[in-house]
């Protein structure tokens, strides 16, 4: 099985684990398309 590896990967993983967690809330007025579709594109 292929694995992703890059320079300073351990540091990047540590920083990602320390990032604050926020649950995304839907904003219907900013949404387009079928609301029952399970596919999402999140831009942030």
mmCIF file of the N, C-alpha and C atoms, coordinates in Angstrom:
data_MODEL
# 
_entry.id   MODEL 
# 
loop_
_atom_site.group_PDB 
_atom_site.id 
_atom_site.type_symbol 
_atom_site.label_atom_id 
_atom_site.label_alt_id 
_atom_site.label_comp_id 
_atom_site.label_asym_id 
_atom_site.label_entity_id 
_atom_site.label_seq_id 
_atom_site.pdbx_PDB_ins_code 
_atom_site.Cartn_x 
_atom_site.Cartn_y 
_atom_site.Cartn_z 
_atom_site.occupancy 
_atom_site.B_iso_or_equiv 
_atom_site.pdbx_formal_charge 
_atom_site.auth_seq_id 
_atom_site.auth_comp_id 
_atom_site.auth_asym_id 
_atom_site.auth_atom_id 
_atom_site.pdbx_PDB_model_num 
ATOM 1   N N  . UNK A 1 1  ? 0.843   -1.169 0.000  1.00 0.00 ? 1  UNK A N  1 
ATOM 2   C CA . UNK A 1 1  ? 0.000   0.000  0.000  1.00 0.00 ? 1  UNK A CA 1 
ATOM 3   C C  . UNK A 1 1  ? 0.894   1.240  0.000  1.00 0.00 ? 1  UNK A C  1 
ATOM 4   N N  . UNK A 1 2  ? 0.644   2.215  -0.894 1.00 0.00 ? 2  UNK A N  1 
ATOM 5   C CA . UNK A 1 2  ? 1.451   3.436  -0.929 1.00 0.00 ? 2  UNK A CA 1 
ATOM 6   C C  . UNK A 1 2  ? 1.183   4.317  0.297  1.00 0.00 ? 2  UNK A C  1 
ATOM 7   N N  . UNK A 1 3  ? 2.215   4.987  0.768  1.00 0.00 ? 3  UNK A N  1 
ATOM 8   C CA . UNK A 1 3  ? 2.106   5.895  1.896  1.00 0.00 ? 3  UNK A CA 1 
ATOM 9   C C  . UNK A 1 3  ? 2.601   7.277  1.475  1.00 0.00 ? 3  UNK A C  1 
ATOM 10  N N  . UNK A 1 4  ? 1.972   8.329  2.010  1.00 0.00 ? 4  UNK A N  1 
ATOM 11  C CA . UNK A 1 4  ? 2.443   9.683  1.750  1.00 0.00 ? 4  UNK A CA 1 
ATOM 12  C C  . UNK A 1 4  ? 3.560   10.018 2.722  1.00 0.00 ? 4  UNK A C  1 
ATOM 13  N N  . UNK A 1 5  ? 4.621   10.621 2.212  1.00 0.00 ? 5  UNK A N  1 
ATOM 14  C CA . UNK A 1 5  ? 5.739   11.014 3.053  1.00 0.00 ? 5  UNK A CA 1 
ATOM 15  C C  . UNK A 1 5  ? 6.321   12.298 2.499  1.00 0.00 ? 5  UNK A C  1 
ATOM 16  N N  . UNK A 1 6  ? 6.715   13.215 3.387  1.00 0.00 ? 6  UNK A N  1 
ATOM 17  C CA . UNK A 1 6  ? 7.314   14.475 2.960  1.00 0.00 ? 6  UNK A CA 1 
ATOM 18  C C  . UNK A 1 6  ? 8.242   14.978 4.058  1.00 0.00 ? 6  UNK A C  1 
ATOM 19  N N  . UNK A 1 7  ? 9.048   15.996 3.714  1.00 0.00 ? 7  UNK A N  1 
ATOM 20  C CA . UNK A 1 7  ? 9.961   16.578 4.691  1.00 0.00 ? 7  UNK A CA 1 
ATOM 21  C C  . UNK A 1 7  ? 9.181   17.183 5.848  1.00 0.00 ? 7  UNK A C  1 
ATOM 22  N N  . UNK A 1 8  ? 9.667   17.011 7.052  1.00 0.00 ? 8  UNK A N  1 
ATOM 23  C CA . UNK A 1 8  ? 9.048   17.559 8.264  1.00 0.00 ? 8  UNK A CA 1 
ATOM 24  C C  . UNK A 1 8  ? 7.630   17.043 8.496  1.00 0.00 ? 8  UNK A C  1 
ATOM 25  N N  . UNK A 1 9  ? 7.357   15.823 8.075  1.00 0.00 ? 9  UNK A N  1 
ATOM 26  C CA . UNK A 1 9  ? 6.021   15.254 8.238  1.00 0.00 ? 9  UNK A CA 1 
ATOM 27  C C  . UNK A 1 9  ? 5.627   15.154 9.706  1.00 0.00 ? 9  UNK A C  1 
ATOM 28  N N  . UNK A 1 10 ? 6.568   14.744 10.562 1.00 0.00 ? 10 UNK A N  1 
ATOM 29  C CA . UNK A 1 10 ? 6.249   14.617 11.994 1.00 0.00 ? 10 UNK A CA 1 
ATOM 30  C C  . UNK A 1 10 ? 5.822   15.955 12.582 1.00 0.00 ? 10 UNK A C  1 
ATOM 31  N N  . UNK A 1 11 ? 6.523   17.016 12.210 1.00 0.00 ? 11 UNK A N  1 
ATOM 32  C CA . UNK A 1 11 ? 6.173   18.355 12.700 1.00 0.00 ? 11 UNK A CA 1 
ATOM 33  C C  . UNK A 1 11 ? 4.787   18.763 12.182 1.00 0.00 ? 11 UNK A C  1 
ATOM 34  N N  . UNK A 1 12 ? 4.488   18.496 10.919 1.00 0.00 ? 12 UNK A N  1 
ATOM 35  C CA . UNK A 1 12 ? 3.194   18.847 10.348 1.00 0.00 ? 12 UNK A CA 1 
ATOM 36  C C  . UNK A 1 12 ? 2.058   18.090 11.035 1.00 0.00 ? 12 UNK A C  1 
ATOM 37  N N  . UNK A 1 13 ? 2.268   16.818 11.330 1.00 0.00 ? 13 UNK A N  1 
ATOM 38  C CA . UNK A 1 13 ? 1.242   16.015 12.006 1.00 0.00 ? 13 UNK A CA 1 
ATOM 39  C C  . UNK A 1 13 ? 1.013   16.543 13.417 1.00 0.00 ? 13 UNK A C  1 
ATOM 40  N N  . UNK A 1 14 ? 2.090   16.910 14.115 1.00 0.00 ? 14 UNK A N  1 
ATOM 41  C CA . UNK A 1 14 ? 1.962   17.466 15.463 1.00 0.00 ? 14 UNK A CA 1 
ATOM 42  C C  . UNK A 1 14 ? 1.172   18.766 15.437 1.00 0.00 ? 14 UNK A C  1 
ATOM 43  N N  . UNK A 1 15 ? 1.478   19.653 14.496 1.00 0.00 ? 15 UNK A N  1 
ATOM 44  C CA . UNK A 1 15 ? 0.755   20.924 14.388 1.00 0.00 ? 15 UNK A CA 1 
ATOM 45  C C  . UNK A 1 15 ? -0.709  20.696 14.036 1.00 0.00 ? 15 UNK A C  1 
ATOM 46  N N  . UNK A 1 16 ? -0.989  19.749 13.167 1.00 0.00 ? 16 UNK A N  1 
ATOM 47  C CA . UNK A 1 16 ? -2.374  19.458 12.796 1.00 0.00 ? 16 UNK A CA 1 
ATOM 48  C C  . UNK A 1 16 ? -3.160  18.938 13.990 1.00 0.00 ? 16 UNK A C  1 
ATOM 49  N N  . UNK A 1 17 ? -2.523  18.143 14.831 1.00 0.00 ? 17 UNK A N  1 
ATOM 50  C CA . UNK A 1 17 ? -3.202  17.619 16.023 1.00 0.00 ? 17 UNK A CA 1 
ATOM 51  C C  . UNK A 1 17 ? -3.463  18.700 17.062 1.00 0.00 ? 17 UNK A C  1 
ATOM 52  N N  . UNK A 1 18 ? -2.701  19.786 17.036 1.00 0.00 ? 18 UNK A N  1 
ATOM 53  C CA . UNK A 1 18 ? -2.870  20.867 17.996 1.00 0.00 ? 18 UNK A CA 1 
ATOM 54  C C  . UNK A 1 18 ? -3.849  21.934 17.516 1.00 0.00 ? 18 UNK A C  1 
ATOM 55  N N  . UNK A 1 19 ? -4.289  21.860 16.277 1.00 0.00 ? 19 UNK A N  1 
ATOM 56  C CA . UNK A 1 19 ? -5.218  22.858 15.733 1.00 0.00 ? 19 UNK A CA 1 
ATOM 57  C C  . UNK A 1 19 ? -6.578  22.718 16.423 1.00 0.00 ? 19 UNK A C  1 
ATOM 58  N N  . UNK A 1 20 ? -7.236  23.851 16.716 1.00 0.00 ? 20 UNK A N  1 
ATOM 59  C CA . UNK A 1 20 ? -8.543  23.774 17.378 1.00 0.00 ? 20 UNK A CA 1 
ATOM 60  C C  . UNK A 1 20 ? -9.581  23.107 16.477 1.00 0.00 ? 20 UNK A C  1 
ATOM 61  N N  . UNK A 1 21 ? -10.490 22.398 17.101 1.00 0.00 ? 21 UNK A N  1 
ATOM 62  C CA . UNK A 1 21 ? -11.550 21.676 16.397 1.00 0.00 ? 21 UNK A CA 1 
ATOM 63  C C  . UNK A 1 21 ? -12.807 22.522 16.383 1.00 0.00 ? 21 UNK A C  1 
ATOM 64  N N  . UNK A 1 22 ? -13.410 22.682 15.224 1.00 0.00 ? 22 UNK A N  1 
ATOM 65  C CA . UNK A 1 22 ? -14.686 23.387 15.109 1.00 0.00 ? 22 UNK A CA 1 
ATOM 66  C C  . UNK A 1 22 ? -15.619 22.572 14.239 1.00 0.00 ? 22 UNK A C  1 
ATOM 67  N N  . UNK A 1 23 ? -16.802 22.329 14.740 1.00 0.00 ? 23 UNK A N  1 
ATOM 68  C CA . UNK A 1 23 ? -17.806 21.609 13.983 1.00 0.00 ? 23 UNK A CA 1 
ATOM 69  C C  . UNK A 1 23 ? -18.412 22.566 12.956 1.00 0.00 ? 23 UNK A C  1 
ATOM 70  N N  . UNK A 1 24 ? -18.462 22.145 11.704 1.00 0.00 ? 24 UNK A N  1 
ATOM 71  C CA . UNK A 1 24 ? -19.033 22.991 10.662 1.00 0.00 ? 24 UNK A CA 1 
ATOM 72  C C  . UNK A 1 24 ? -20.553 22.986 10.753 1.00 0.00 ? 24 UNK A C  1 
ATOM 73  N N  . UNK A 1 25 ? -21.137 24.156 10.634 1.00 0.00 ? 25 UNK A N  1 
ATOM 74  C CA . UNK A 1 25 ? -22.586 24.306 10.655 1.00 0.00 ? 25 UNK A CA 1 
ATOM 75  C C  . UNK A 1 25 ? -23.056 24.701 9.249  1.00 0.00 ? 25 UNK A C  1 
ATOM 76  N N  . UNK A 1 26 ? -24.109 24.074 8.738  1.00 0.00 ? 26 UNK A N  1 
ATOM 77  C CA . UNK A 1 26 ? -24.613 24.444 7.409  1.00 0.00 ? 26 UNK A CA 1 
ATOM 78  C C  . UNK A 1 26 ? -25.232 25.843 7.427  1.00 0.00 ? 26 UNK A C  1 
ATOM 79  N N  . UNK A 1 27 ? -25.036 26.573 6.339  1.00 0.00 ? 27 UNK A N  1 
ATOM 80  C CA . UNK A 1 27 ? -25.639 27.895 6.156  1.00 0.00 ? 27 UNK A CA 1 
ATOM 81  C C  . UNK A 1 27 ? -26.485 27.805 4.881  1.00 0.00 ? 27 UNK A C  1 
ATOM 82  N N  . UNK A 1 28 ? -27.800 27.529 5.033  1.00 0.00 ? 28 UNK A N  1 
ATOM 83  C CA . UNK A 1 28 ? -28.641 27.275 3.864  1.00 0.00 ? 28 UNK A CA 1 
ATOM 84  C C  . UNK A 1 28 ? -28.626 28.402 2.833  1.00 0.00 ? 28 UNK A C  1 
ATOM 85  N N  . UNK A 1 29 ? -28.548 29.667 3.255  1.00 0.00 ? 29 UNK A N  1 
ATOM 86  C CA . UNK A 1 29 ? -28.585 30.767 2.284  1.00 0.00 ? 29 UNK A CA 1 
ATOM 87  C C  . UNK A 1 29 ? -27.318 30.820 1.424  1.00 0.00 ? 29 UNK A C  1 
ATOM 88  N N  . UNK A 1 30 ? -26.241 30.177 1.869  1.00 0.00 ? 30 UNK A N  1 
ATOM 89  C CA . UNK A 1 30 ? -25.005 30.139 1.089  1.00 0.00 ? 30 UNK A CA 1 
ATOM 90  C C  . UNK A 1 30 ? -24.844 28.822 0.326  1.00 0.00 ? 30 UNK A C  1 
ATOM 91  N N  . UNK A 1 31 ? -25.793 27.913 0.494  1.00 0.00 ? 31 UNK A N  1 
ATOM 92  C CA . UNK A 1 31 ? -25.705 26.602 -0.141 1.00 0.00 ? 31 UNK A CA 1 
ATOM 93  C C  . UNK A 1 31 ? -26.353 26.608 -1.514 1.00 0.00 ? 31 UNK A C  1 
ATOM 94  N N  . UNK A 1 32 ? -25.855 25.764 -2.392 1.00 0.00 ? 32 UNK A N  1 
ATOM 95  C CA . UNK A 1 32 ? -26.434 25.587 -3.722 1.00 0.00 ? 32 UNK A CA 1 
ATOM 96  C C  . UNK A 1 32 ? -26.560 24.097 -3.991 1.00 0.00 ? 32 UNK A C  1 
ATOM 97  N N  . UNK A 1 33 ? -27.440 23.739 -4.913 1.00 0.00 ? 33 UNK A N  1 
ATOM 98  C CA . UNK A 1 33 ? -27.584 22.339 -5.295 1.00 0.00 ? 33 UNK A CA 1 
ATOM 99  C C  . UNK A 1 33 ? -28.563 21.590 -4.420 1.00 0.00 ? 33 UNK A C  1 
ATOM 100 N N  . UNK A 1 34 ? -28.552 20.290 -4.563 1.00 0.00 ? 34 UNK A N  1 
ATOM 101 C CA . UNK A 1 34 ? -29.457 19.389 -3.849 1.00 0.00 ? 34 UNK A CA 1 
ATOM 102 C C  . UNK A 1 34 ? -29.027 19.258 -2.391 1.00 0.00 ? 34 UNK A C  1 
ATOM 103 N N  . UNK A 1 35 ? -29.856 19.675 -1.427 1.00 0.00 ? 35 UNK A N  1 
ATOM 104 C CA . UNK A 1 35 ? -29.460 19.586 -0.022 1.00 0.00 ? 35 UNK A CA 1 
ATOM 105 C C  . UNK A 1 35 ? -29.344 18.145 0.491  1.00 0.00 ? 35 UNK A C  1 
ATOM 106 N N  . UNK A 1 36 ? -29.914 17.174 -0.226 1.00 0.00 ? 36 UNK A N  1 
ATOM 107 C CA . UNK A 1 36 ? -29.840 15.772 0.197  1.00 0.00 ? 36 UNK A CA 1 
ATOM 108 C C  . UNK A 1 36 ? -28.626 15.043 -0.369 1.00 0.00 ? 36 UNK A C  1 
ATOM 109 N N  . UNK A 1 37 ? -27.815 15.730 -1.164 1.00 0.00 ? 37 UNK A N  1 
ATOM 110 C CA . UNK A 1 37 ? -26.627 15.127 -1.743 1.00 0.00 ? 37 UNK A CA 1 
ATOM 111 C C  . UNK A 1 37 ? -25.551 14.994 -0.660 1.00 0.00 ? 37 UNK A C  1 
ATOM 112 N N  . UNK A 1 38 ? -24.857 13.864 -0.602 1.00 0.00 ? 38 UNK A N  1 
ATOM 113 C CA . UNK A 1 38 ? -23.843 13.618 0.430  1.00 0.00 ? 38 UNK A CA 1 
ATOM 114 C C  . UNK A 1 38 ? -22.460 14.168 0.045  1.00 0.00 ? 38 UNK A C  1 
ATOM 115 N N  . UNK A 1 39 ? -22.285 14.641 -1.196 1.00 0.00 ? 39 UNK A N  1 
ATOM 116 C CA . UNK A 1 39 ? -20.996 15.195 -1.620 1.00 0.00 ? 39 UNK A CA 1 
ATOM 117 C C  . UNK A 1 39 ? -20.893 16.644 -1.177 1.00 0.00 ? 39 UNK A C  1 
ATOM 118 N N  . UNK A 1 40 ? -19.718 17.052 -0.687 1.00 0.00 ? 40 UNK A N  1 
ATOM 119 C CA . UNK A 1 40 ? -19.519 18.431 -0.244 1.00 0.00 ? 40 UNK A CA 1 
ATOM 120 C C  . UNK A 1 40 ? -18.181 18.962 -0.735 1.00 0.00 ? 40 UNK A C  1 
ATOM 121 N N  . UNK A 1 41 ? -18.177 20.249 -1.032 1.00 0.00 ? 41 UNK A N  1 
ATOM 122 C CA . UNK A 1 41 ? -16.937 20.962 -1.327 1.00 0.00 ? 41 UNK A CA 1 
ATOM 123 C C  . UNK A 1 41 ? -16.870 22.078 -0.293 1.00 0.00 ? 41 UNK A C  1 
ATOM 124 N N  . UNK A 1 42 ? -15.860 22.045 0.561  1.00 0.00 ? 42 UNK A N  1 
ATOM 125 C CA . UNK A 1 42 ? -15.738 23.023 1.639  1.00 0.00 ? 42 UNK A CA 1 
ATOM 126 C C  . UNK A 1 42 ? -14.524 23.894 1.333  1.00 0.00 ? 42 UNK A C  1 
ATOM 127 N N  . UNK A 1 43 ? -14.767 25.186 1.228  1.00 0.00 ? 43 UNK A N  1 
ATOM 128 C CA . UNK A 1 43 ? -13.711 26.146 0.930  1.00 0.00 ? 43 UNK A CA 1 
ATOM 129 C C  . UNK A 1 43 ? -13.500 27.004 2.164  1.00 0.00 ? 43 UNK A C  1 
ATOM 130 N N  . UNK A 1 44 ? -12.300 27.075 2.652  1.00 0.00 ? 44 UNK A N  1 
ATOM 131 C CA . UNK A 1 44 ? -12.077 27.876 3.851  1.00 0.00 ? 44 UNK A CA 1 
ATOM 132 C C  . UNK A 1 44 ? -10.672 28.357 3.973  1.00 0.00 ? 44 UNK A C  1 
# 
